[in-house]
Amino acid sequence: MKTSNFARHGNDPNAISIARRAPRGFRGPTYAPLAPPETMLQAYRKGRLTVEQYRRRYEEKVLARLDPRATHAVLVGLVFGEPILLCWEEPEEFCHRHLVAAWFRETGIECEEIRHAG
């Protein structure tokens, strides 16, 4: 499994949105259980949560409620090839997809950021 952003891989047939909202025109599936809660996302954007606070809350409110192996199976079933999990931020920016990737890796499921366009 891979991760990236909408700008780089939004047209890929294996793209899956894990964002609160996908861009207009995105035609791939969305997996809402991995999207951050709106209130948490807004608090982070407005500077009311640090990266560490956001990380902790995301792990508690989202990841702790899901099983990584079952989630992986669902994601694999949504596309015909290797899933690419997308959100908005650039590869070097902090975002929840990096937390998701680490969560999968901790379970032995490969999940890496695509560092190049295309």
C-alpha positions as CSV (number, residue, x, y, z in Angstrom):
1,M,0.0,0.0,0.0
2,K,1.1,3.5,-0.7
3,T,0.3,7.1,0.4
4,S,0.3,10.4,-1.5
5,N,-1.8,13.5,-2.1
6,F,-4.6,14.5,-4.4
7,A,-2.4,16.8,-6.5
8,R,0.1,14.0,-7.4
9,H,-2.1,10.9,-7.6
10,G,-5.7,12.0,-7.6
11,N,-6.3,10.6,-11.0
12,D,-4.7,7.2,-10.3
13,P,-7.3,4.4,-10.6
14,N,-6.0,2.9,-7.3
15,A,-6.5,6.2,-5.4
16,I,-8.6,6.1,-2.2
17,S,-9.4,9.3,-0.3
18,I,-8.9,9.2,3.4
19,A,-9.6,12.9,3.7
20,R,-12.7,14.7,5.2
21,R,-13.4,15.9,1.7
22,A,-12.0,15.0,-1.7
23,P,-11.5,17.5,-4.4
24,R,-14.2,18.2,-6.9
25,G,-13.9,15.7,-9.7
26,F,-12.2,13.0,-7.6
27,R,-13.7,9.8,-8.9
28,G,-12.1,7.2,-6.6
29,P,-13.6,5.6,-3.5
30,T,-13.5,7.3,-0.1
31,Y,-12.7,5.5,3.2
32,A,-14.2,7.8,5.8
33,P,-13.2,5.8,8.9
34,L,-9.6,7.0,8.5
35,A,-10.6,10.7,8.0
36,P,-9.8,12.9,11.0
37,P,-12.8,14.3,12.9
38,E,-13.7,17.8,11.7
39,T,-13.4,19.4,15.1
40,M,-9.9,18.0,15.6
41,L,-8.8,19.0,12.1
42,Q,-10.1,22.6,12.6
43,A,-8.4,22.9,16.0
44,Y,-5.1,21.8,14.5
45,R,-5.4,24.2,11.5
46,K,-6.2,27.1,13.9
47,G,-3.2,26.3,16.1
48,R,-5.1,25.0,19.1
49,L,-3.5,21.6,18.8
50,T,0.2,20.9,18.4
51,V,1.4,18.1,16.1
52,E,1.9,15.9,19.1
53,Q,-1.6,16.6,20.5
54,Y,-3.0,16.0,17.1
55,R,-1.1,12.7,16.7
56,R,-2.3,11.5,20.1
57,R,-5.9,12.4,19.5
58,Y,-5.9,10.9,16.0
59,E,-4.5,7.6,17.4
60,E,-7.1,7.6,20.2
61,K,-10.2,8.7,18.3
62,V,-9.6,7.1,15.0
63,L,-6.9,4.4,14.9
64,A,-7.6,2.8,18.2
65,R,-11.2,2.1,17.0
66,L,-10.1,0.2,13.9
67,D,-8.3,-3.0,13.3
68,P,-5.3,-2.5,10.9
69,R,-5.6,-5.9,9.2
70,A,-9.4,-5.6,8.7
71,T,-8.9,-2.0,7.4
72,H,-6.2,-3.1,5.0
73,A,-8.5,-5.8,3.7
74,V,-11.3,-3.3,3.0
75,L,-8.9,-0.9,1.3
76,V,-7.4,-3.6,-0.9
77,G,-11.0,-4.5,-1.9
78,L,-11.9,-1.0,-3.0
79,V,-9.5,-0.9,-6.0
80,F,-8.0,-3.4,-8.5
81,G,-4.3,-2.7,-7.9
82,E,-2.2,-1.5,-5.0
83,P,-4.2,1.1,-2.9
84,I,-2.8,4.6,-2.8
85,L,-4.3,6.5,0.3
86,L,-4.7,10.2,-0.4
87,C,-5.2,13.4,1.5
88,W,-4.3,17.0,0.7
89,E,-0.8,17.8,2.2
90,E,2.5,17.6,0.4
91,P,4.8,14.6,1.2
92,E,7.0,16.6,3.6
93,E,4.1,18.1,5.5
94,F,2.7,16.5,8.6
95,C,-0.7,14.9,8.1
96,H,-2.8,12.0,9.2
97,R,-1.9,9.8,6.2
98,H,1.6,9.5,7.7
99,L,0.1,8.4,10.9
100,V,-2.0,5.8,9.0
101,A,1.1,4.6,7.2
102,A,3.0,4.2,10.5
103,W,0.0,2.4,12.0
104,F,0.0,-0.1,9.2
105,R,3.8,-0.6,9.3
106,E,3.6,-1.4,13.1
107,T,1.4,-4.3,12.2
108,G,3.7,-5.5,9.4
109,I,1.7,-4.1,6.5
110,E,3.9,-2.2,4.1
111,C,2.8,1.4,3.5
112,E,5.1,4.0,2.2
113,E,4.8,7.5,0.8
114,I,5.3,7.9,-3.0
115,R,8.0,10.5,-3.1
116,H,7.8,11.3,-6.9
117,A,5.0,12.5,-9.1
118,G,3.2,10.1,-11.5
